[in-house]
């Protein structure tokens, strides 16, 4: 509706006199207007009476003042689009995750509203609806006389007038005009006159059916129930088209006092009101004597089939965090509007139908797996989160978290509104250091620069300085030192990059880092999909494409989140194609498709390099790898463990060509509470690694999620990237003895002293 057309009918927002006239209408003028209204309506025609009030010769000053005041009232009403609830669905386009709204309403045409409902409203609110021209003279005179003489207050408003009032309230509320809302509700005769004049003008332009339709859609049928379709759904679990006489009478009775006559909150008062509606329907011939008697004798509580009203994502169950993520996309992505205010208006009032990417069967599997592995009520306050993404499309398939979703300012223990699967912008989490999960990006840079998997690097512990690293294109580390260690006693000597990856040897990866361009590694990590959880940057640090540069970056010093890691590893799974994660497949409004965010899939890594990374990460869950017990049943997979300093966070990110999943576990609020000497889900642990809980939980979920699907396998790795093992020349006087490499876990004996990550072969 054009608010400028209604400006004359609403009070100023500063509390000043409403600008609809230059002076107020006193009680005598008002009564005079009402009487003249009624007289002319009955004698000279309904519409003419409303729009023109002739002043007879010799009329008094009061009459002249009355006419002038009436002439200054607005005559045009341009209703805007009604506020409607938006609905968010799972990928099957059927399972409802949530509805979000300012006003809980579904707009429907008259043919979708039962005749019983139409009759009930007319019989109760305006029995002369089809014969008057916007005002009911008999009703107005009766109400005016009763109210002015101190009798029980009566409204005297027609359905058309009530519709006008609701429009004025709706438009003021939408505009955030609280004073306008008050003005549209104030119990004054002057307001009634304004409504009457607008109603008469409206009836010249609209048919009775159009007015009735709009009234039934805008009317309030409960404290948070707007429109007849929502009322039918809520109270009886049916559509408005299927309402019976009894159901229609119940709903029609509510609008007189939505709180008082709410059938759920006040069934006794509601039943009394329903019976009055039934009586009026009987008196006006809409129902027979038998129908009336039977309906009146039926207890109201026996007729109800109350469907819960849910606002927002709290009713989405295990998918609540994903739902929350979707709403933040709708509010923040410019594709849905230029400003945040416009995007919020679209979501909460626009009546959107949003279809998402989430697979509810896989979501249930993820919920069950993560809740069993890390119970929300564990005594330490540890939490866990896990996200799955489809390689090659970017679709988010599941998003699980062990804690219950709650928007309460003081959430109960084991619940929160913070989404640990996403970044600060889309869920409130500041993220968690990924540990050795970051090594996959360093490995990709190693291969991109022409190195191979069988090349060996020195895994002995040493102190590194800034002079040992190549990063001059973006920064330098002069004057700093770094002494990384391993949690693996075998992490010494010359080790192949393939073994260093399978066993997650920190010291070997430190050597690799010294032989590549760290600036290039950061840039490549960003292209592959690594994302920091917090985008704000420390002015004392150096970043390339948002990725922090430091000597220990290979051990995962910058906080990230499971959705980002699952999306990044999906790049390897898809042969080097990165797809931005997407949660929405379609958004429509009144049947019209709206633009949505795109995955923008693009080749960011050479396919040969991706295949080589896959081959190396396959060894992690192979017989000699650090997470060998995470090997999937019947599916080729690859992955990487991650454990941070002092075991404060643990990760496992793994994938097949069909599904990439990342799981994190740790304390979300206090990194000093570490995963040592703890009992989780009834199992005691002296130390928790990425391979201890995260990897097995990942396996449990992935085995279920991939059950019954073919084993696709990764692309073949080229010999050029595998390389050849170096030839060891042995002096003729020495008989070499090659000890068999132990695959049993070694006792952790060294910890990183850099304040960064500590992740070794025993990351189990």
N, C-alpha and C positions, 0 to 999 in steps of 0.2 A: 504494500500500500504506500502511496505517496504521502509521506508524513507532512509535507507542506500543505496538503489539502486538509489535514486534520489539525494543523497548528492552532487554528482558531478555537479548537475544542479541547485543548489540553492546558493544564496549569503550567506555569514556568517552573523550571527545575530549581530555581533559587528560592522557591516558597512564595514568590510574589503572586499577585492576583492573576488568575488565568487570563490569557490574552484573547479569549473568545468574544469579549465585548468590552466596551469602554466603561460600562458600569454594571453593577449587579442587578439582578431582577429581584425586587422585593416580593413579599408574600402576596400582596394584593395584585401586583402585576402578574405574578405567576398564576394565581387563581383565575384572574381575568383571562389570561391566555388559554388556560385549560377549558374554561367555559366557552370561550369563543371557538376554540378548536372543536369541541363537541357539538356545539350548535351548528356551525357551518358544515361540519362533516355530515351531520344528519340531514341538513336542509339543502345545502348547495353542492354537495359532492366531496368525496373524501380527499382527493389529491389537492383540489383547489383550496380546500380548507387549510391544508397543511402548508401550502406554499405562499398563499396570499391571504392576508387578513385586512379587508377593507376597513377604513375608518369612517364611520357614518358622520354626516354633517352634525356639528354640535357636540361631538364626542368630547369627553372630559380629558383633562391633561393626563390622567392616569391611563386612559385608553391609548392616547397618543404615545405615551412613554412605553406602554406595553408593546404596542405595535413596533416601535422603533427597536426595542430590545430583541424582539423576535426576529426582525429583519436582519439583525446583525449576527444571528446564529449561522453556522456553516450549513451548506445545503448539499455538499457532495462527499461521498465516502468511496475511497478506492482501496478495498481490502487487498493486502499483499498475500504472498504465499504463506500458508500456515506452517508453523513450526512442527516438524515431524521427527520422530525418533529414527536413528540410524541403526542398521542391523549388520553385525559382523558374523560371517559364516566360515566354517572350515573348508578345506579344499573340495569336499564333496558337494558344496553348494546347497547343502541341506541342514547340516548340523549347526545350530545356532550357538555361537560362542558368547555373544553379548549384545545388548542393545544400549545405546548411549543417547542421552537426550537432556534437553532442558524441560521440554514438555513431552510426556509420553503419549504420542499420538500416531495413528495410522489413518491417513485420509482415504476415504472410499466414496464411490459414486452412489447415488440414491438407489440404483438397481441392486446394489450390494448391501442394502439395509432392509430388513424385513418390514413388511407392511404393519406387523404388530408393533414394531418400535415407532414407526411413523405415527400410528394412531395413538399410542400411549402418550407421546409427547404433545401432540395436538390437543388431546382430551384434557391433559393436565395443565398445560401452560397457555393455551390460546385456542379455545374451542371455536372462535369465529375467524380463525386464521385465513380460510379460503374466501371470506366475504369482506374483510376490511382492506383498507389501502395503506396499511403500515401502522396505523394507530387504531385502537378500539375505543370509540367515544364512551360507550357505556362503562367500560372498565376504568377509563381515566377519570370520569366524574365520580364513580364510586370510590376509587382509591383516593382522590383528592379530598373529597368531603370527609371520608373516614380518617385520613391522616391529619387534616387540619382541625378536626373536632376532637382529636385526642383518642380516637378509637384504635383498635389493633392495626398496626401498620400494614398496608397493602401496597403491592407494586403497581398493578394495572398495566404492566408492559406486555406488548405483543411479542411473539417469537422474533419478529423483525427487529423490534427495539432491543430485545435481549441479544440478538446477534450483533447489532451495532455496538452495544456496550462491550461485548466480548472482543470485538475487533479493536476498539479503542484501547482496551486493557492489553491485548496481545501486542499491538504495535508499540505502545509505550514501554512494555516490558522488554521487547526485542531491542529497542533503542537504548535501554538502560535508564529510562526516564522514570524514576521512582515517583516523582511528583505527578507525572502524567497518569500513572497507575492509580494513585490515590484520587486524582480528579475524576477519573473514569468510574470510580466506585462510590464517590461521596453521595450520601443520601439526601440530595436536594432536589427540589422541583425544577430548578434551573437545569440540572443535569438531565432530568427527564425530558425537558423541552428540547434540549440539544439532540437527544436520542430520537425524539419523535420526529423532528424535522428531517434528520438524516434518514430515518426509516421510511418516511413518506417519499423522499427523493429516490431511495433505493428501490422501492416498489415500482417506480416508473421504468426502471431499467432491467430489473430481474424478474423472472417468473417465480411463482410460488414454490415450485419444485427446487429451483436454484437456491432460494432462500432457506428452505427446509434442509436441503443437503448441507449447505454451509453451516447452518446452526448445529446440526447433529455432529459435524466434524470438529467444531470449535468448542462446544460446550464442555464443561468440566463435570465428570461423573465420579469424582472421588478426589481425595487430597492430591494424588499424583497420577490421576487417570484422566486423560484428555481425549475426547472424541468417542463416538459410540463403538467403533471397531475395537479399540483398546479395552473399553469397558466390557464388551462381550467376551473378549479373550480372557481377561483377568478374572471376572466373577464366575463365568460359566464354562470357560474353555471351548467356546464356539466362536464362529464368525458372526458379525452383525446380521448377515443374511439369514442365519438360522435361528434367530431369537424367537422363542415362544412368547405367548401372551404373558405368562407369569414372569419370565426373564425380562421382557421388555418393560413391564410395569415396575419391576424392581429398579432397573436402570433409569427409567424416566423420573422416578421419584427422588433420585439422588441430587439432581442438579440444583434443587431449591436451596440445599444446604449441604455441600459435598462432604464436609467432615461429620456433621450430625447424622446424616442418612447413609453413611458408608456401611454397606452390608457386612463387611468383615469386622470393622471396628465396633459398630453399634447395630447388631442384628435386630434388637427389639425395636428401636426407633425406625430402622429401615423397613421392617415388616409392617409397622403401622402406616408408614408413608406409602408403601407398595399397595396396601389395601385401599387407601384413599384413591390412588391412581386407578385401581381396578374398578372401584365404585364409579368414578367419572367415566371410565370407558363403557361401563354398563349403561349408565344414564344417557350417554350419547349414542348408544346403539352399536358400539364397536365389538362388544362381546354379548353373548346370550346370557340369560339368567343362569343356566346350568354351568356355563364356563366361568361365570363370575363366582358362583357359590363354591365350585370345586377349587378354583384358584385361591380364593380367600382362605379356605380351610387348610391350605398346604403350608406347613411351617417353612419359613424362609431358609433356615439353615439346611433343610433337606434338599433344597434346589441348587445350592452353591457347589461349584467345582472350581475352587480358587486356584489360579495359576500364579506362582510367585512373581512379583515384580522385581526385577533386578536392574540396577542402574550401574553401568560400567562393567568391568571385567571380573568382579568378585564372583559372579555366577558361572564363570568359564571353567571351574574345576582346575585340573592339572594344566590346562592351556591358558590359565589366567595371565601368566607372565608374557606369553607370546601375544595374547590379546592386548595387554598393556603396551607392548612394543608396537603393535599395529596402530593403536590410537596415537602414539607419539609420531609415527611416520605421517599419519594423516594431518596432524597439527603442524609438523615441522617442514615437510617437503614442499617447496615452492610450486610443484606441479599442481597442488590443490588450492592455490590462491597466492596472491602477491604478499599478503601480510598474514601474520599469525592470527589476528582477529578475524580475518575473512575465512581462514581455514577452520578455526574453531566454530564459527557460525555454520559452515558447511557441514561439519561433523555432527554437532549437537542439535542443529535445527533443520538440516538439509534433507532428511529422509533418505540417506544413502543405503544402498545394498552393497556391502563390501565382501568379496569372496577372497579368502586368503589361501596360503600355500600349505597350511598345516595338515598333516595326515593324522587323523585322530587315533587310528589303530597303533601307529608307531609312537604317537605321543603317550598313549597308555603304557606301552612297553617301556619307554624311557622313564616315565614316572615311577613305575614299579621297580625298575632296576636301581634307580638312584636312591629311592626312599629306603629300599632294603639295605643298600650298601652304607648309606650315611643317614641314619634316623635323625629327624629334625630335633628330637628331644635329647640328643647326646649331651652329656654333662659338660662338655668343653666349649660348646657353642660353635663347633665346626659346621660348615655348610658345604654343599656341592651343587654344581650346575653342569648341564650337558646340552649341547646343541648339535643338530644334524642338518647338513646342507646337501643338496643334490648337485654333484659336479656337472658342469656344462650348462646349467640353467640358473644357478644361484638360489633356487627355491629353498626356503627354510622349511624342513620337514617336521622337525620336532624341537621343542625348547623346554627342557625340564629343570626343575629346581627342587631340592628336598624340602624347603621351607614353604609353608602355606602362604598364599597371597593375601595380604591385608592392607587396606588403605587407612586403617585406624591411626590416629596420631600417637597412640600408645599401644602398638601391636602386642599380642600375647607372645609368650615365649615360643620359639619355633615358627614364627611368622614374620613377614616383612613385606613392604611394597617395593623394595630395591631388587632390581633384576640383575643377578650376578652374571647372566649370560651376555649382557650387552654393555655398551659404553656409558659414560656419564650422561651424555646427551639424551640417550634413549632409554635409560633405566635407572640412572642414579648411582651406579657402581663406578668407583674409581679404578677398578680393574685389579689385576694380580700379575706379578712377575711370572713369565712362562717357563723360566729355567731352560733346560735343554731342548724344549720344543722349538726354540729359535734356531737351533743348529741346522735345521733343514734349509733355512734361507742362506746360511753361510756355505753349506754344501752346494747349493745351487750356484752361488757365485764362484765357488772353487771350480766347478765344472764349466761354467760359462767362460771362465778365463783360460780354458784349455787344459786344465789339470785332469787327472784321472782318479778312479776309485782305488786302484791298486798301488798308487804312489804311497810311499811311506813318509811319516813325519815323526819328529822326536817327541815322545810322550813323557820325557823326564820332567820332573818339577823344576822350575827355575823362576827367577824374578825377571819380569819383563819391564822395559822402560818405553817411553814414548818414541824413542829413536828406532825401536824394533818394528814399528808398524807403518804401513803405507796409508796415509790419509791426508796427504798434503793438499789434495784438491778441495777439501772442505774444512780441515782443521789440523791441529797437531797436538800431541800428548807430551811434549817435552816437559821434563821436570816431574813427571808422575811415574809411579811404579805399580806393578800388578804381580801378585804371586798366587795364581790359581792352583788348587789341589784337586785330588780325586777322592771319591768315596770308594775307590776300587784299588786294592793293593797291587793289582797287576798292571796298572796304568803307567808303565815305564818302558823305556827302550824305544826302538823303532816300531811303529805300528802303521799298518795300512789305513788309509782313510775309510775303507769299507769296514774294517774291524773297529776303528775308532767310533764309527757311527753305530754299529750294531751294539757295542758295549758302552756307548756314551762316555768316552774318555775325555775329560775336560782338558787335560794337559795337551793331548794330541790336537784338539780343536783350537787351543791357544796357538799352537805352532801353525796350523792352517791359517788362522786369522792374520798371522804376521806375514804370510806369503800372498795375500790378496789385498785388493783395494777396499778398505772398510767403507769408504764413501760409496763405492759401487755396490757393496753388499747391502748397505742401508737402502739405497735406491731400488735395488732389485727386490728386497724384502717388501717394500711398499707396493711395488708393481704386482708381486705375487699375491698380496692381500693382507700382510701384517698391518694392524692398525693399533695405535695407542688408545687406551681407554679414556684418557684425558687429553684433550687437544691443546690446552694451554701449555706454553713452553717456558722453561726456565731460561732467563736471559744469560745465565752463566754457563749454559750447556750448548752444544752444537747439534743441529738436526739436519737431516737430509730427507725431504719429503715426509716430514713428521717423525722420522725414525731417529732416535738419539744415537750419536756416535760416541763410543768410548771403547777402551781396550777390552773390557769384559763383555761387550755386547753379544758376543757369540754364546754366552751362557744365559742370555735372556734377562737383562736388567730392567727393561722398560715394560711397565704394566700393560697388559692387554686383556682380552676377554674371550670366552669360548666361541662366540659367534664369529669373531674375526679369525680365530685359529682354524675353525672348521672350514671357513670360506677359503682361507689361504691354502690349506692342504688339499682342498678340492681342486685347486689349480694344478697340482701335481697329478691328481687322479684323472683329470681331463686332458692330459697331454700338453699342459702349459697354457690352457685357456682360463683366464680369470673372469669370473662373473660376480658383479656386486650382489650381495645378498638381497633377496627380495622376499617380502612377506605377503604381497597383494597381487592377485591375478586379474581382478576386475573390480571396478567401482561404477555403479550405475545409479541414476536418479530419474525416477519416473520413466524407466525403460531406456533412458539415454546413457550410453557408455561415456565415462569421463576419462581423461588421460590419467595414467598411473606411472609410478617410477619404473624404470627399466633396469634390467640386469647389466646392460651394456657389455656383454661378453666380448672379450678380446684376447688375442694371443700375446702373452707377456713373457713367455719363456719358450725357448726352443724345445720342440717336441723331444728331440734326442736327449736334452738335459733333463726334462721331466721324467723320461723313461729311466734314466740313470739314477735319479733321486728315488724313484719308486723302487728300483732294484735294491738300492742301499737300505731303504727303510723297511723293505721286506725282511731283511736280515734281523731287524730289531725284534720281530716276533718269530724269528726262525729258531731252530734248535740251539744255536749258540748265542742268541741275542739276549739283551737285558730284560725283555718282556716276553720270553718264549711261551709263557702260559696264556698269552692273549691271542694265540693263533686261532683263527676262525674255523668253524666246521664247514668244510666244503666250499670255501670262498678264498680266493687269493686276496691278500690284504697287506697293507704297509702301515707303519705308524712310528711314533716317537714318544718316549717318556719325557717327563720334565719334573725336576725337583729343585726347589730353591734353597737358598742359604738356611741352614739349620732346620730344614724340612718344614718350613712354614707354609709352603704351597706345593701341591703335587698335581701333575697333569698326565693325561694321555690323549693324544690326538692321532687318530688312525682313519683309514679310508679304504674303500674299494672303488672301482670305476663308477659304481652306482650310488655310493653314499659316503659322506665324510662327516665324522663325528669327533667332537672335542669335549673332554670332561676335565673340570677343575675341582679341587677340593682343598679346603683350608679354613682359616678363621677370617671372616669377611671384615671384621672391625679391629682386630688386634693381631698384628703380625708377630708379636712376641709370644703368642700362644701357639706352640709348635706341635707337630705331629710326632712326638716322641713319648714313649711310655704311656700310651693311651689304650683305651679299650673302645672299639667301635663296633657296633652291632653285635656285642657280646664276645668279640674276638680281641684278645690282648696283643698289642704290638709294641716292641721296643723302639722301632723306627718305622715310619711309613714312607715309602718311596712312590714314585709315579707308577711303578709296576705292582705295587702292593694292593691297592684298592681301586684306583682309577682305571688301570688297564683291564682287570677282570670285570669290572662293571661295564666298561666299554664292550668287552667281548659278549657279556650276557645280552646286552641290548642289541648289538649288531647281529648276533646269531639269530635272534628272534626276528629282527627287522628284515633280514635278508633270506629268511627261510622260504624255500620254494622258488627262489629266483636262480637263474643260471650264473655260473661262475664265469665272469667275462674275462678277467685277467688283464694285466697291463701290457702296454706295447713293449716290444723286444728292445733290450738295451744293446747298444752297439759296442763292439769290441774296442773301438777308438776311445770310448769313455770309460770302459772298464780298465783298459790299459794292461800292462804286463808287470808282474811282480819283479822287483829288482833281483838281479843275479848276485848272490853272495859268494865272493871268492874266498875259499878256505885254504890256508897254507897247507902244503903237502905233508908237513910234519905233524899236523893236528888232525885227529879224527873227530869230526864234529858229531855232537849228539843233540838231536832236536827233541826237546821235551814235548810231551803231548800237552796241548793247551787245556787247562781245566775249565769246565763249564759250570762248576759249582760256585756259588757266591763266595766272595772273599770278605773278610771282615773290614769294614770301613775304618781307615786309619788316618785319613787326612781330611781336613776341612778347608774350604776356600777362605782366604783371609782378605778378600777384596771387598767384602760386603755385598758381593753379587751372588752368583749361583754356584751350586755344588751338586753335580749330577754325574754319577758314574755308572759302571756296568751293573752295579747292584741296585739300580733303580727298579726294584721289582715289586 
